[in-house]
Amino acid sequence: MRAGITSWLKNLKTRPPAALAGSAETYAPDTPFFAIGDVHGCAVQLEKLLAELDGIASGEENLVFLGDYIDRGPQTREVLTRLYDLNRRMPGRTTCLMGNHERMMLDFIDDPAGDGLHWLQNGGFETLKSFGVLTVQHRLDSSTCIGLANRLEAALPRGMQEWLRALPLQWSSGNMHCVHAAMSPRRAPHVQRAQTLLWGHPNFLNTAREDSSVVVHGHTIVKQAGLSASRISLDTGAYRTGRLSAARISTGACQFIEVQ
């Protein structure tokens, strides 16, 4: 599997997307790329999807993951290990964006007695379990949360926490802008607030941009990956539906790929 990916690179809340007309005619990335929606601990689907992308790749594509690799699903450790390895081996062709769940986990490590409960209540227990950090969920006092954070740090592979902290919030190519959650429709792509990129914006799903920018995003679960005016939505709720989605985006074209 890894050899295949190398070869082609070388040669919550469920809310519907806004009912705005969309077309790929204006898509103008500098180079074709694959964008992959929220994985959320679904390693089996991730491997299936990478194999599918390997089969249709021309060899010129970049690979962009849209964040939220952890929590909710049962295989966070496997997912993070796979992406960490892929990103280290092919840093110029693979980009992993930060999602709000990665941000929450890091906040938990930094301040477990303060921010810990919020992360744990949003899928953190599944991540702890995948790293072999077991706990009794109804005993979550400050001392327990601090102990869990220490054990999680110890369980992370060498270098992984530093890698997670350095994940970028957006990736752009031409007029295509990949983020985890959203962009403000009224702000230029390069002056977006981190909170918006990670957590969303109230007008993002129902207001088209007035410039030529197209935002490729995850975070908000949709029934089916699709495009609308100035947006491409790729989070099909893999941990809940078993479906993981991606898109191959090139000049004037957008091809959707889904695995189960």
N, C-alpha and C positions, 0 to 999 in steps of 0.2 A: 504493500500500500504506500509506504513512504517513498519507495523508489519511483512509483508511478507519479506521485505528486511532484517529486523532484524533476522528473522527465518533462512533464508538461510546462513547468515553470521555466525550465531552461530552454527548449526548442520553442395589581393588575386588574387590570380591569380590561374586560373585553369591550372594545369600542369599534364600530365600523369606521372605515375611512370616509372622509368627506365626499359627498356625491358631486364631485366636480370633474368635468371632462378632462381626460389626460391623453397625451400622445407622446411617443418616443421620438418624434421627428426632430425635436429641438435638442436631443441629447448629444453632447459634444465633449466626451472625455478626451484627454490627451492620448490615452491608450486604453484598450478594452480592460475591463476588470470584472471580477466576481465579487458580489457582496453577499454575506451570509447572515441570516437573522439570528435571533436569540437562541442559544444552544441550551442553556439552563441544565447542565448536568446530564445531557442525553448523549453519551459517548457513542452508542451504537448508531444512532441516526447521523452523528457527525461523520463517522467513518464511511457510512453509506453515501453521504452527500459528497465527501471528498472524492470517492470513487466515481460518482456521476460526473463531477466537474472534470476530473481527469480524462473522462471519455469524450467530452465535447470541447476541451481546451485546444486552442491553436498554438499555445506556447508563449504568447505575448502578454497574457493577462497578469494583472496584479490580483492579489487575494486580500479582501478586506472583511474582517469580522466585526460585527456591529455592537459587540458588548454583551453583557449578561451571559457569561459562560458558566457561572456558578449558581448554587442554590436550587431549590425545588426538585430538580431531578436527582437520581441516585448516584450519579457517576461524576461528580465535580472533579475529583482528583484526577481521573483519567482524562477528562476534557482539558483541564489546565495543563497537565503534563504534555498532552499532544500539541496544544497550541504553543506552549512555551518552547518546546523542541522545534516546532515548525518555524516559529519566529526567529529563533537563534540561528537556524541553519540557512534561512533565506530571508534575512532582514530587509533586503531591498525590494522584495517582491511580496512580502506578507506583512499586513498591518492588523494589529488587534487593538480595537478601540476600547476605552473604558466604558463600562455600563454602570448604572446606579447601584447594582448589586455588588460589583467589585468595590465601588466607593464605600458602600455600607460595611462590607467586611473589613476594609482597611480602617474605617472609623471605629469599628469594634475592637480591633487590635490596639488602636491608639488610646481608646477610652472605653474599655469594656463595662465599667460600672455606670457610665453615663449613656452611651449610645448602644450598648450591647443588646438590650432587649428588643429594640426596633429591628435590628438585623435578624436576630434569632426568630422573631415572629414573622419574618418575610422570607423564609427558606433557609436560614442559617443552620438550623439543626441538621438538615440533609447534608450540607457541606461539612459540618463537623463530623458527622458519621462517616462520610466518604474518606476522611483523613484519619479515621480510627479514634476520633475524640468523642467518647460517649458521655452522655449526661442524663440526669433525670430532669425532664422538662419542667416539672412543677417546682423545682428548687433553684430559683434564679435570683438569689441575693447577690449583692456586690462582690462578695468574696468568691462565690461560684463563678461569676462571669469573668473575673480577673484570672482565675485558674484556667478557665476554658480558653481565654485569649493566649495565655502562655503556652498551653498545650498545642493550640493551633499553630502558633509561630514555630514551635519546635518540629511540628509535623510537616511544614511546608518544605519542599526540596530547596537545596541551596540556590540562592539567587532568584527564586520565584517571587518573593515578596517585593524585592527591588524592581523586578520586571513589572509587576502589577502596578506599583506606584508610579512608574514612568509611562504607563499606557496613555496615548494621546486621546484627546476628546473629539477630534475630527480629522478627516482625510479628504483631500480635494483633488480633482483631476478635471481640468477644463471647467465646464459649468456644472459639474456633478459634485455634490458635497455629502459625504457619508458621516453620519453621527449616530449616537445611540438612540436618543429619544425625540429630539425636535430642534427646530430653529424658530426664532421669532420671525414671522413673515415680514415685519417692517424693519428689520435690522440686516445689514449686509452680512454675508457669511463670516467674514473675518473679524467681526466685532460682536459675536454672540456671547452671552453670559454662560459660564460653566453650568450654573444651575439649570438653565434651559436645555443645554445639550444633554445633560444627564437625566433630567426628570420631566421635561416636557414644557409646553407652553399652551395656555388656554385657547389661543387662536390658530394653532398650528394645523389642526385637522379640518378646519372649516374655512380657512382663508388662503387663497392662492397668492403666491408671491408675485410682485409686479416687475421683478427683474427676470433675467433668463436662467436663474439658478434653479437646480433641481435637487431636492434633499432626499437622500436614501437613508431609511431609518428602520429601527426595530421598536422595542419597548411596548408599543400598543398592539395587543393581539388583534389580528384580523382573521376572518374566516378563510381567506385565500389571499396569497400574495398578489399585489396588483399595483397599478399606477393610477394616479389622478393628477390634477393640475399641480405641477411643481413638486410632486412627492412620489416616492416609491416605497411601499410598505412591505416589510419582509418578516415580521414576527407572526408566525402561525401557531404559537403556543406549543412548542415541541413537548414540554414536560406534561402538558395536559392532553393534547390531541395525538401525540406521537408523530406529528408532521413537522419536519424541519425544511425551511425554504431558503432559496438563494436566487440571485439573478445574475445573468451575464449581460453587462451593459457596454455597448459600443456606440459609435457614431450613428445616430438615428435608429437604434435598435435596443430592445430589452427582452431577453429570453428568461422565463422563469423556470426554476428547477425545484422539484419537491421530492423528498423521500419519506418513508415511514419505517 
